[in-house]
Amino acid sequence: MRRPNRFFAALATSAILVTMPLPAFAEDGQPSLMERAEPALAVWRGGVDIFILRPLGTVRLVVGTVVAMPFSTVINAAGWPISRDSSLFKDDFDKFIVEPWEYSFERRVGEDLAGF
């Protein structure tokens, strides 16, 4: 009966320690822990960008070009006599083709990764 209590106590203690901010112990002139870790984080962000996010952006481009763009063009063409809004075609083209192209091939490596 005591094992679950120990497990939850260890889990709560670990959660508290992980979520606590690290104090800055660096003296004047010495870089802090985050400043020293910045090059490693930049390499990690670049790797995530190159090996995970850009291939996913390329998949989004292919699916948007092959599936979504023709489907949305047919839907917009069917509604053309009613809406008469030609900007729908341009909006869909931008959403399904231009945005994934720019995300996958034109932006700099590591750019747009604020959450990482």
C-alpha positions, 0 to 999 in steps of 0.5 A, a space after each residue: 500500500 505504501 508504494 503508490 504513495 512513494 511513487 506519487 510523492 516522487 512524481 510530485 517532487 520531480 514535477 516541482 523541480 522540473 518546473 522551477 526556474 533555474 537561478 542565475 549563478 553566473 558572476 559578472 562577466 561569466 555567461 549564464 547556463 542559457 547563454 552557454 546552451 544557446 549554440 546547442 539549442 540552435 543546432 537542435 532547432 536547425 535539425 528539427 527544422 531540416 529533418 522534420 518540419 521541412 519534409 512535413 511542409 513538402 508533404 503539405 505542398 504535395 497534398 495541397 497541389 494534388 488533392 486540395 487545390 483541384 477539389 477546392 477549384 471544383 467547389 469554387 467553380 460550382 459556386 461561381 454563378 452564385 458568389 461571383 467572387 474570383 478572389 476565392 481561387 487566388 486565396 486557395 492557391 495561396 493557402 495550398 501552394 504558395 504558403 507551403 512552398 515558402 515555408 519549405 523552400 524559401 525561409 531561412 533554417 531555424 526561422 519561425 521556430 519561436 516555440 522551440 
